[in-house]
Amino acid sequence: MKPLFQRMARIVRELAEETNKSVRLRTEGETTEVDRTVIERLADPLTHMIRNAVDHGLEAREARLAAGKPEQGEVRLSAAHRSGRIVIEVSDDGGGINRAKVRAKAVEKDLIQADAQLSDGDIDNLLFLPGFSTASVVSSISGRGVGMDVVKRSVQALGGRISIASRPGLGSTFCMSLPLTLAVLDGMVVSVADETFVVPLTAIVETLRPKKSDVHGLGVESRVIADRGGFAPLIDVGRELGCRADSADPLAGVALVVETEISARCALLVDAIHDQRQVVIKSLEANYRNVPGIAAATILGDGRVALILDVDTIVANCSRGASASAQLLAAASYTKGPAC
């Protein structure tokens, strides 16, 4: 990603001059590897996002000083492998999305009804509508109504998705998650119900053999495992993916403790760990179709196809399916008492 990041640094310098703003670009993950074709198709949407961050996201010098912020604004550009996907974030420390202004502009353009009930997330997503712009003056940078809708279409064309997170007065973050058509990933090869899977190494915190005293029942079918003074949900990967109908014996397997952005620590239960290796990722969406819980595929040295787990999706699906258990788990973790 380094050549693309260097190109964005030049764009930020030019925009800072044009908008008379003091801007610093901070980059992370320049060495993240991804297929060259993906990099080429990311250039335009990433340019749009950087321009929006500088022009719309960051306030003018006077406004920043009045808000008690440093005169120099910061735009952060990061890239990382996460669960077999490339995740690129563009964030700023500006004023955040002015949701009242966005809503008013959407009503003015007849995009929504004046009495429509919208959440903050719904309002933020209005930015992706074709022709939408909050700029009051057309300039060489903004106001033409061409921008975030182009970004969304470009990301979707790559089989990816884009999301927004914004906090008033603190800034906004645009996150692109894209499948990799060809990339190298460090993974742990595991077996589950006679099937071979690869778990991205970046998601794994530690591995352990569950002891009887550490595993507790929670609710009807859920289980938790003692984890450094608290409790972590124990997710049976085989049952979650439909590889087997019955729950596996946790004492006969291995727990992979993982951390995701959407949840605290969780433990994925697998049958065995075989080895750790670098694998070449093949897009499952491009060659087959989207499979929930699976991020991509790879071909092992012996010619077998192994599926790469989408850890975030597996944890999210498990969390949505056990909201009551999650509340009990939170209480158990808080009190540091036994789960049952």
Order of alpha helices (4+ residues) and beta strands (2+ residues): alpha-beta-alpha-alpha-beta-beta-alpha-alpha-alpha-beta-beta-beta-beta-beta-beta-beta-beta-alpha-beta-beta-beta-alpha-beta-beta-alpha-alpha
